[in-house]
Amino acid sequence: MREDRPYTAADASKRLGSRARNATELASRLKREGKLFTVRDGTIEKYPRFQFDAHGRPLPQIAQVLTHFKGKLEGWEIALWFHSNNGWLPNQARPVDVLRRQPEAIILAANHEVAGAEF
């Protein structure tokens, strides 16, 4: 995750274009809506940067992946899934490496990850 340098909620909200008085609200709301996820760094929730497009918007495929993982994986488990080689992807790529080029493959891999899995 060091290569990703995750955002704090305030930084993520700013990147998303928020000018609200509460600097963390926009990112926090998007997390509650299942459009972004966080990892805990000590006592601070951070937003991995790979979830955002070049304009700072959440990638829509993140929300779709999170739908599959809801109630099954969270936080660091999700981050690890994105940063680990995946047998459901061509050449066992890491989801984070093909996230923008093959969003459909990422969503399918997330579905396979939890299909029939017992947690």
N, C-alpha and C positions, 0 to 999 in steps of 0.2 A: 504493500500500500504506500510505501514511501515514494515510489515513482508517481503515484497519483496525487499526492499532496492535497488531501481533502479540505473542503471549505468548512468553516464554522457556519452556524445558522445565519449569523449576520452577514458574513461574506457571501454565502449562497443567495440570500435575499437581495443583496446589492447586485450580484451578478444577474439575477432574474429581473432586475430593473425596478425593484421596490424603492419607494421614497417615503414609505410609511414611518411614522414616529417610532413604532415598535420595530426595530431593525431585524428582528428574527421571525416576524409573523408569516411572511410569505413562504419562506422555506418550510417552516413548521406546518403550515396549512397543507402544502403540497405533500409533505410526508404523511399527514393524517389522511389525505385523500388517496394515498397509495401510489403517488406519482414519482416519489423519491424514497430512498431509504438512507439510514444513517448507520455509522459505526461509532462505538464509544471509545474515546481516547481519554482514559482516566475518568473524569466527571463530565467531560464535554462530548456532546453529540456532534459528529462531523459528517459531511456529505461528500462522498467520493466524486471527484470531478468528472469521471467518465460518464456520469449520468446526464451531463449537460451538452447541448450542441454548441457550435461556434458562437452563437448569439446569446448563450446563457439560458436557453429554454431546456426544460427536461425532455430527454429523448422519449418519444411515445412508447418505444419498445420496452423501456424500463418498467412502466406501469403494467404492461402485459406480462412481463416476467414476474413482477411482484404479485400479480393476481395468482399465478401458479404456486408461488411460495408462501402465500398467506397462511398463517397457522402452522407452517411446516419449517421454514427457515427464517432467520432474522439476522439483522446486523452483520456481524463478522462472518457468519455462515454464508450469507448472500455474497459478501465481498470475496470470500474465498472461492465460491462457485465461479464468479466472474473471472477470477485470476488463475484458475486451475485448468489444465488441459481437459478437454471434454470429448469423450468417445462418440458423442452424437453429432459432432461438428466435423467438417472435412479436415483431414490431416490432424485430427485430434487437437484442433486449435483451442486457444483460450477464448471464452466468450467475449471478454473485453477487447480482444484483438480483431474480432469480426463484427462487433456490435453495430457499427455504422454501415458496413458493406453488405451484411447478410442478416438483417433484423428478423426475417422470417425463420431462419435457421436457429437463431438464438431462442426465439419463443418456442419453437418445437423442441429444442434441447431442454429448456426449462420444464416443459410438459413431461418429457421422458424422465427427467430427473425425479419428479415426484409421483409419477404414475405407478401405482402399485407399491410404492414405498411405505413402510410402516415407521411411524415416528412416535 
